Amino acid sequence: MTGKTFRVGDFLLKEWEPGEEERIVAAFNRVFAKADPNFRPRSLDFWRWQYLDNPSGKLLIHAEAPDGSVAAHHGFINQRLLLEGRPSLCGQMVDSMVDPAYRRGLQRVSLSATLSNSFIGHTGGEGARLHAFYWGAPVPVAMRIGKALVQYEVVRTQLKLSCAPAEVRLQGASGISVEEPASFPEDTVEFFRKVAHCYKAIAVRDQPQLDWRFVRHPECRFSIATARLGGELRGYAVYSHGSFDGFEEGLVCDWLVHPDDGAAANALWAWLVEKARASSAERLTAVFPETVPDWIRFQEAGFRAAPTQYPFVARTCVRRFDPPWLRRNWYYTLGDTDLV
């Protein structure tokens, strides 16, 4: 076997190997269909895109029952990360499930928690190929289990920023030209490096990662805008009309502009307003940590804060990057999550 494996009781805990995706997806769809009458089955194409095609790599673990069936599965969306300017990884905890037939498969011990804890100890740590932390925005049931058994800690109860398109305060954007490319330009990574130093924790935003996330998504369609001054990339935004937090609205899925560049921000806000009006969105909504400059900048443009249903949680693997540190220093947007 190519990946790590652990034998716990009757179960083999293991990393994904090629050819196992069909069994994993079938088990995932079977378990969630029983639990949620509104569940939409996961396709193999989506699963392969989400995990196997991700330029940041993959972490897929499952528990195999004695008969070879998938008893439990955890999927993590890897993100290459800059932590204090140094390469690292984090993993978003998303597809977690246990077949009800095996929930009590380990006496007095959660199979799901055993699966997570067995691998996090080996994949977490400090370094370019290790995960400094794992994070997620769990539903209430997963939150209770994770807090009790997988050491989830709350980073923040996430807020959102929303504004009607007509109420966005647009100001001057002298000399800034806005284009809508079909994919991200090659100079995206150079621009990212210029902005990344403003934040102590930020996921890498280079052409391969952004194209994977927003151009090659098998189910959602996103619009991209770049803001340039004399040919130099000064910022970008990603828009989609979709559902978030129970509402259909215009979503600012990603945004990266230097905190001091008001002209680029104004040009991209004007573009977002046009996209929202064209898609008949009643509101534009963005998500940022309340500790970053964009949180204030968007409010100065007319956006107002409101609660969401999502707690953002983390399990940290490097002591100094604990939840209070992440709360102060981590930059993210909706596009960093699997919520859009």
Long-range contacts (C-beta under 8 A, 24 or more apart in sequence): 4-119, 4-122, 6-118, 8-63, 8-106, 8-114, 8-118, 9-105, 9-106, 10-65, 10-66, 10-105, 11-63, 11-64, 11-65, 11-66, 11-71, 11-102, 11-105, 11-106, 11-111, 12-63, 12-64, 13-61, 13-62, 13-63, 13-64, 13-114, 13-115, 13-118, 13-119, 14-61, 14-62, 14-63, 14-64, 15-59, 15-60, 15-61, 15-119, 16-51, 16-58, 16-60, 16-61, 16-62, 20-62, 21-47, 21-48, 21-52, 23-69, 23-70, 24-60, 24-62, 24-70, 24-73, 26-70, 27-69, 27-70, 27-73, 27-97, 27-99, 28-73, 28-95, 28-97, 30-99, 31-97, 31-98, 31-99, 31-100, 32-97, 34-100, 42-95, 43-218, 45-218, 46-218, 46-219, 49-212, 49-216, 49-217, 49-218, 50-75, 50-77, 50-94, 50-338, 51-75, 51-77, 53-212, 53-216, 54-78, 54-212, 55-80, 55-208, 55-209, 55-212, 56-80, 56-89, 56-204, 56-209, 57-89, 59-91, 59-119, 59-123, 59-131, 61-115, 61-116, 61-118, 61-119, 62-115, 63-102, 63-105, 63-111, 63-114, 63-115, 65-102, 65-105, 69-99, 70-99, 71-98, 71-99, 71-101, 71-102, 71-105, 71-111, 72-97, 72-98, 72-99, 72-102, 72-111, 72-112, 72-115, 73-97, 74-112, 74-115, 74-116, 74-119, 76-134, 77-338, 78-131, 79-203, 79-204, 79-336, 80-203, 80-204, 80-209, 81-132, 81-201, 81-202, 81-203, 81-204, 82-196, 82-199, 82-201, 82-202, 82-204, 83-132, 83-200, 83-201, 83-321, 84-200, 84-201, 85-196, 85-197, 86-128, 87-128, 88-126, 88-127, 88-128, 88-130, 88-131, 88-132, 89-128, 89-129, 89-130, 89-131, 89-132, 90-131, 90-132, 90-133, 90-134, 90-135, 90-203, 91-123, 91-131, 91-134, 91-135, 92-134, 92-135, 92-136, 92-336, 92-337, 92-338, 93-134, 93-135, 93-136, 93-138, 93-146, 94-136, 94-338, 96-142, 110-145, 110-149, 112-145, 112-149, 113-145, 113-149, 113-150, 116-150, 117-149, 117-150, 120-150, 120-315, 120-317, 124-317, 124-318, 125-317, 125-318, 126-317, 126-318, 130-317, 131-317, 132-316, 132-317, 132-318, 132-321, 133-314, 133-315, 133-316, 133-317, 133-318, 133-321, 133-326, 134-314, 134-315, 134-317, 135-312, 135-313, 135-314, 135-315, 135-326, 136-312, 136-313, 137-310, 137-311, 137-312, 137-313, 137-337, 137-339, 138-311, 138-313, 143-311, 143-313, 146-313, 146-315, 147-313, 150-315, 151-315, 152-313, 152-314, 152-315, 153-313, 153-314, 153-315, 153-316, 153-322, 153-323, 154-311, 154-312, 154-313, 154-323, 155-312, 155-313, 155-314, 155-323, 155-326, 155-327, 155-330, 156-289, 156-290, 156-311, 156-312, 156-327, 157-307, 157-308, 157-310, 157-311, 157-312, 158-287, 158-308, 158-310, 158-311, 158-312, 159-287, 159-290, 159-305, 159-306, 159-307, 159-308, 160-244, 160-245, 160-285, 160-286, 160-287, 160-305, 160-306, 160-307, 160-308, 161-285, 161-286, 161-287, 161-288, 161-295, 161-298, 161-299, 161-303, 161-304, 161-305, 161-306, 162-249, 162-283, 162-284, 162-285, 162-286, 162-303, 162-304, 162-306, 163-283, 163-284, 163-298, 163-301, 163-302, 163-303, 163-304, 164-282, 164-283, 164-284, 165-250, 165-273, 165-276, 165-277, 165-281, 165-283, 165-284, 167-302, 168-269, 168-272, 168-273, 168-284, 168-301, 168-302, 168-303, 169-300, 169-301, 169-302, 170-266, 170-269, 170-270, 170-273, 170-301, 171-262, 171-266, 172-263, 172-266, 173-227, 173-263, 173-264, 173-266, 173-267, 173-270, 174-263, 175-229, 175-230, 175-263, 176-227, 176-228, 176-229, 176-234, 176-263, 176-264, 176-266, 176-267, 177-227, 177-228, 177-229, 177-267, 178-225, 178-226, 178-227, 178-228, 178-267, 178-268, 178-270, 178-271, 179-225, 179-226, 179-228, 180-223, 180-224, 180-225, 181-224, 181-226, 182-215, 182-224, 183-207, 183-211, 183-215, 183-224, 184-210, 184-211, 184-214, 184-215, 184-224, 184-236, 185-226, 185-233, 187-233, 188-233, 188-236, 190-233, 191-233, 191-234, 191-235, 191-236, 191-256, 192-256, 194-258, 195-256, 195-257, 195-258, 198-258, 198-259, 198-293, 198-331, 199-292, 199-329, 199-330, 199-331, 200-329, 200-330, 201-321, 201-326, 201-329, 201-330, 201-331, 202-330, 202-331, 202-332, 203-332, 203-336, 205-254, 205-256, 210-254, 213-254, 213-335, 214-238, 214-253, 214-254, 214-335, 220-340, 222-253, 223-275, 225-268, 225-271, 225-272, 227-257, 227-264, 227-267, 227-268, 229-263, 229-264, 234-258, 234-261, 234-263, 234-264, 235-261, 235-264, 235-265, 235-267, 235-268, 236-268, 237-268, 237-271, 237-272, 238-335, 239-271, 239-272, 239-275, 239-276, 240-340, 241-275, 241-276, 241-279, 241-281, 242-340, 244-285, 244-334, 244-339, 244-340, 245-285, 245-308, 245-309, 245-310, 246-309, 247-283, 247-285, 248-281, 249-281, 249-282, 249-283, 249-284, 249-285, 250-275, 250-276, 250-279, 250-281, 250-283, 250-284, 250-285, 251-284, 251-285, 251-286, 251-334, 251-340, 252-284, 252-285, 252-286, 252-287, 252-333, 252-334, 253-333, 253-334, 253-335, 253-340, 254-333, 254-334, 254-335, 254-336, 255-286, 255-288, 255-294, 255-333, 257-294, 259-293, 259-294, 259-297, 265-297, 265-301, 269-301, 286-333, 286-334, 287-332, 287-333, 287-334, 287-337, 288-331, 288-332, 288-333, 289-327, 289-330, 289-331, 289-332, 291-327, 291-328, 291-329, 292-331, 310-339
